[in-house]
Amino acid sequence: MSVSILQETIASHETPGEKFYPPFVVSPELEAEADDRISHYVGNVRSATLPLLHIVQHRFGFISPAAIDWVAAKLNIEPIKVVEVVTFYPGFRQSAPGKFHIRVCRTLSCAMGGSHELMERLCELTGIDRSASDPHHHPISVSPCGKFSVEFAECLASCGTAPVCMVNDHFHDGVAAEKAEGLLAKYADQA
Ligand code: FES
C-alpha cells in the first residue's frame, strides 16, 4: 500500500501543532525501542502493534502515514492492518494536537454539569474553530498558534466531580466554563 493511499485512509492532515513535535524519523533509538518491545511477542509479533503505536505517538505526537508504513514493516504485516488499529481506538491521533491537548469529557454527568459550555469557552479563549471537526475523522481542533487543542472524550472516570477534563496527562475536575480562563493560564506561560 502506498503512502498516498494511507494518507487518504487515515484522514491525516497538517495542523499548527506540528511545530511542537519532531518529524517522524526512524532513529537507531527508535529502532532499538521497537525491537525490544517486539521481542516480548515472539511467535505473535502482530500483537506488538499497539505497543509500537504507543511508542510512535509518545515520541511524535500522532500516528502519521509514514509511521504506519514503518510499524507495518517492523511487524511484517500489511499497512491496512495497522490502519485498522489506529482508526479503531480513539486514543490514537491521526493528526498533531497542540502542545497542550485538552480532552473534555462529554458523557452524561459532565454534559449535564456543563462540559459543552466549557468546550465553547475554551475555544473562544484560544481561537479554536471546531466547525470542521467530526468525532471520527477530525476529532482534534488546534488553535492557530498550535499551542492548544481540544477534543471531546468519553467518561474520564470522575463523574462525581463533573465537569472534568485532561490537559495532556494532567487531570482537572470541577472545571465549570467560568474556570476555563484560569485553566488555560496555568499552561499559557509554559515554553
Ligand atoms: S461523565 Fe465525565 S467523568 Fe464520567
Residues whose N, C-alpha, C, O or C-beta is under 5 A from the ligand:
A	BS01	FES	C105 T107 L108 S109 C110 C155 L156 A157 S158 C159 V164
